[in-house]
Amino acid sequence: MQATGSSAQTGEPTTASTPAPEILLVALMRLVRLVKRGNDAPIEPALHYVLHTVACSGPTRLSDLAGQVQLDVSTVSRHVRALETSGYLGRASDPDDRRAALVSVTEIGNRVLEEAAARRRARLDAVLSQWPADDVHTLERLLDQLAKDLEAETSTPPGP
């Protein structure tokens, strides 16, 4: 067997006989790790994800936010507290239910998100500008299709 690379999980060589899904998973994990490593955002990735989700959904209750990010309410509550302490999120009473609160992104939080997005775009532009346009479009199309298919698969309850 001829080695063609190494597994990001085990450090073991991948071979021509390594199943395609395993090679794809290793590549995706490497990409995630590289994107995180190059992120100079002032907040950790988990908090960034929560902040980004609130920015996309608008003012939201903690319980709804927990469902959106697929984390336990207690975990989301800790993340929200940290983001509030940093000034990235604010909290206000829910006009529909005074017992509940809504969290929303502050001006500072929006600025952090915009700066992080600009850094990510610049990094990707620097790399992808060297690629043929057709390859970039193919990558976009295939990654989007993979994400949609995985979302559909995970939202379908398992069979008997």
Rosetta blueprint (number, residue, H / E / L):
1 M L
2 Q L
3 A E
4 T E
5 G E
6 S E
7 S L
8 A L
9 Q L
10 T L
11 G L
12 E L
13 P E
14 T E
15 T E
16 A L
17 S L
18 T L
19 P L
20 A H
21 P H
22 E H
23 I H
24 L H
25 L H
26 V H
27 A H
28 L H
29 M H
30 R H
31 L H
32 V H
33 R H
34 L H
35 V H
36 K H
37 R H
38 G L
39 N L
40 D L
41 A L
42 P L
43 I L
44 E L
45 P H
46 A H
47 L H
48 H H
49 Y H
50 V H
51 L H
52 H H
53 T H
54 V H
55 A H
56 C H
57 S H
58 G L
59 P L
60 T E
61 R L
62 L H
63 S H
64 D H
65 L H
66 A H
67 G H
68 Q H
69 V H
70 Q L
71 L L
72 D L
73 V H
74 S H
75 T H
76 V H
77 S H
78 R H
79 H H
80 V H
81 R H
82 A H
83 L H
84 E H
85 T H
86 S L
87 G L
88 Y L
89 L E
90 G E
91 R E
92 A E
93 S E
94 D E
95 P L
96 D L
97 D E
98 R E
99 R E
100 A E
101 A E
102 L E
103 V E
104 S E
105 V E
106 T L
107 E H
108 I H
109 G H
110 N H
111 R H
112 V H
113 L H
114 E H
115 E H
116 A H
117 A H
118 A H
119 R H
120 R H
121 R H
122 A H
123 R H
124 L H
125 D H
126 A H
127 V H
128 L H
129 S L
130 Q L
131 W L
132 P L
133 A H
134 D H
135 D H
136 V H
137 H H
138 T H
139 L H
140 E H
141 R H
142 L H
143 L H
144 D H
145 Q H
146 L H
147 A H
148 K H
149 D H
150 L H
151 E H
152 A H
153 E H
154 T H
155 S H
156 T L
157 P L
158 P L
159 G L
160 P L
